[in-house]
Amino acid sequence: MAEARLPSQNPRAGVPFVLPALAMLAAMILVPGVYVLWLSFHASSFGQSPTYVGFANYAKILADPYFWRALKNTVIVVLTVVHVELLLGLGVALLFANGLPFRKLLIACVLAPYAVSEVGAVVMWRTMFDPDAGLVTRLLLSLGLTPLEWSVVPMHGLILVSLLSIWLHLPFTFIILYAARLSIPKDLYEAAELDGATAWQSFRRITLPLLMPAILIAMLFRYIFAYRLFSEVWLLTGGGPARQTEVVAIYLYLEAFRYNNFGTATATGWLMVLTSLVLALVYLRKLYREMLARDA
Amino acid sequence: MTHDTVLVLKRRLAQLGRGLALALVLIWSVGPITMIVVAAFTPEKEIFSVTKSAGWQPTLENFVMLWAKWGDFFTGLLNSLIVTLGATLLAVVVSTLAGFGYSRWQSRLMASSAFSMIALRLLPPIVTTLPLFPIVNAFGLNDTYLVLILLYAAFFVSMGTMVMRTFIDQIPRELDEAAMVDGATSLQILHRVILPLCGQGMIAVAIFVIVYAWNEFLFAFIFTTKFAKTAPLVMSEMVGSLDGVEWGVVFAATTVQLLPVLIFVVLCQRHLIEGLTAGATKG
């Protein structure tokens, strides 16, 4: 893209503009990240000088049933949250794309949870599911269903965590899919209608394939972000009862700040980084090709 | 039944189905928020009573109690405001500079640094807290606004940069060139040509940082203990209080913390959507 460059311009002259951003990322994310890697091969706790222990920290975690429990919980919650969110987000996006009265107001309503803090969301959802007087609990009882005993039964706790996570993040998924759906040209649908296609056929043949890139991007981002899940669980169950609803981030936090096992915490941290990178690999590869091919 | 009535019936059913779906979407999205706000204006005794007394008499008593008992919460709001403003300012300035850089200068070096920016953002925040905790302590930055401002801005700079680059890419380069002919330096081009035209992008970036910084829990939980405690952290203390949670007060606090940012998001809806599609998913 030769014409993109200003005439007679030194390509290095752009560096000072991007330097502050890079310096900030290096100081707050890159250096700590690398330091965690180094720490994960050492035994240390606060105020002690670290000693090299090889893979001992990793071996310790992998032998810890609490870690496996936390990992299993994380996988269950992430898979549930991301896929339910995509389905709901797709449904709402299609509902809105068909044209509705008061569209702006309605979109504002769907976006509302985006403004809510994790603490606020936990307050809302635990109140609705209050075992004695919660609105949803009473609704479920009056329908003859069993209410969630989220503070007692671990699986119920994870269900409530998933519900409130879906609620908090649906606006993100919705916007991505809605914007992508609006960018599909109208004439495609008109042509399909002229050819006598049913609504289902135009969904299968036009909407779904053209939305696929956006669906994949939304899915990927939600995988990576859902995987970090901490506050919702911490504020709702604290990982209890009996450490049974811990997720990986909670496990890491407790190891570091409650049990003073800094070594195992950093090793857990690096396992999180590695799995995040593996999750993001497809995305990063595509991005790398796009960004570096631009100048080739 | 004739063919026509079947068609009409089908259309009616479809309409009904869509109306129903819409109602469910609305209850799902706004229901929990409405419930908390209504509860905040309900006398504490009646919130959880199964037998509702006739008629709802809105009251401010929960807010009065909040004011009287939890001065901490209002300090928290002030802290949240300071941290949010600081992080937003920092993130917008740094992202605009970098967005300008990446938009106007393209080379392998620039492209690979942009790529590593995006990749870095994928690191889970909780991982960085481990090494930062002793470092922050060593610098005496624990429990200060500065550490939160730096962290919040850092985690949004890569997305902000991508958003700004998308917006600045849309400003015609002929304008830069015209200014150059007049002898303007890069900094002057940024100041006179780009800045007046990229306000939309800056607003979009600001919205993301504002919502994030105002609501953030994890970093505030780990790095603040007393002086710089933000509002969400004080709220979590109210909920976790050992000697009985006063739910009326908690609902009042939730309402006070939520409403400003909720109104803001609703008002800035268009920018939010534009920003997300302009590059949020790229960085």
Interface residues (C-beta under 8 A of the other chain):
Chain A: M1 E3 A4 R5 L6 P7 Q9 P11 A13 G14 V15 P16 F17 V18 P20 A21 L22 M24 L25 A27 M28 I29 L30 V31 P32 G33 Y35 V36 L39 F46 G91 V92 L95 N98 L100 K104 L106 I107 A108 C109 V110 L111 A112 P113 Y114 A115 V116 S117 E118 V119 G120 A121 V122 V123 M124 W125 T127 M128 D130 D132 A133 L135 R138 W167 L170 F172 I175 I176 Y178 A179 I217 A218 F221 I224 Y227 R228 F230 S231 W234 L235 A249 L252 Y253 A256 F257 F262 A265 T266 G269 W270 M272 V273 S276 L277 A280 L284 L287 Y288 M291 L292 R294 D295
Chain B: R18 A21 L22 V25 L26 W28 S29 V30 P32 I33 M35 I36 A39 I47 F48 S49 V50 V94 S95 L97 A98 F100 G101 Y102 R104 W105 Q106 S107 R108 L109 M110 A111 S112 S113 A114 F115 M117 I118 A119 L120 R121 L122 L123 P124 P125 I126 V127 T128 L130 P131 L132 F133 P134 I135 L150 L151 A153 A154 F155 V157 S158 T161 R173 D176 E177 M180 S186 L190 V211 W214 N215 E216 F217 L218 F221 I222 P232 M235 S236 V239 G240 W247 V250 F251 T254 Q257 L258 V261 L262 F264 V265 V266 Q269 L272 I273 L276 T277 T281 K282
